[in-house]
Amino acid sequence: MKLFALIKNFHNDESGAVTVDWVVLTAAIVGLGIAVMTQVQGGVSSLGGKIETALTSANLATLGTLGFSK
């Protein structure tokens, strides 16, 4: 009889169920973040290349062309 009571008590104990829920939820959020990063990676890399090209080909204006005299 004690064995059945022990098994029944173990079956009804839900103290770890909330922890499992949080672990599953956290894993889902991390998985979603990784999926978003893989989808966005190409566009961000392309945009970074365009910004680099624009900055390297930019010319700096001298003070004389801005209307100020030296």
C-alpha positions in Angstrom: 0.0 0.0 0.0 2.8 2.4 0.7 4.2 1.9 -2.7 0.9 2.9 -4.4 0.6 5.9 -2.1 4.1 7.0 -3.0 3.5 6.6 -6.8 0.2 8.5 -6.5 1.8 11.3 -4.5 4.7 11.5 -7.1 2.1 11.6 -10.0 0.1 14.4 -8.4 3.2 16.5 -7.5 3.4 19.5 -10.0 6.2 21.5 -8.4 8.5 21.3 -11.4 5.8 21.9 -14.1 6.2 25.7 -14.0 10.0 25.3 -14.5 9.5 23.1 -17.6 7.1 25.7 -19.0 9.6 28.5 -18.6 12.4 26.4 -20.2 10.2 25.6 -23.2 9.2 29.2 -23.5 12.8 30.4 -23.3 13.9 27.9 -25.8 11.2 29.0 -28.2 12.2 32.7 -27.9 15.9 31.8 -28.5 14.9 29.7 -31.5 12.8 32.6 -32.9 15.7 35.0 -32.4 18.1 32.7 -34.3 15.6 32.3 -37.1 15.1 36.1 -37.4 18.9 36.7 -37.4 19.4 34.2 -40.2 16.8 35.9 -42.3 18.0 39.4 -41.7 21.7 38.7 -42.0 21.9 39.1 -45.8 20.1 42.4 -45.9 22.2 43.9 -43.0 25.4 42.7 -44.7 24.3 44.3 -48.0 23.4 47.6 -46.3 26.7 47.7 -44.5 28.5 47.3 -47.8 26.5 50.1 -49.3 27.3 52.4 -46.4 31.0 51.5 -46.6 31.1 52.3 -50.3 29.3 55.6 -49.7 31.7 56.7 -46.9 34.8 55.7 -48.8 33.8 57.6 -51.9 32.6 60.7 -50.0 34.6 63.9 -50.5 35.3 66.3 -47.6 34.5 69.9 -48.2 37.2 72.4 -47.3 36.4 75.5 -45.2 36.7 77.7 -48.2 33.9 76.0 -50.1 31.5 76.3 -47.1 31.6 80.1 -47.2 34.2 80.6 -44.5 37.4 82.4 -45.2 40.7 81.3 -43.6 
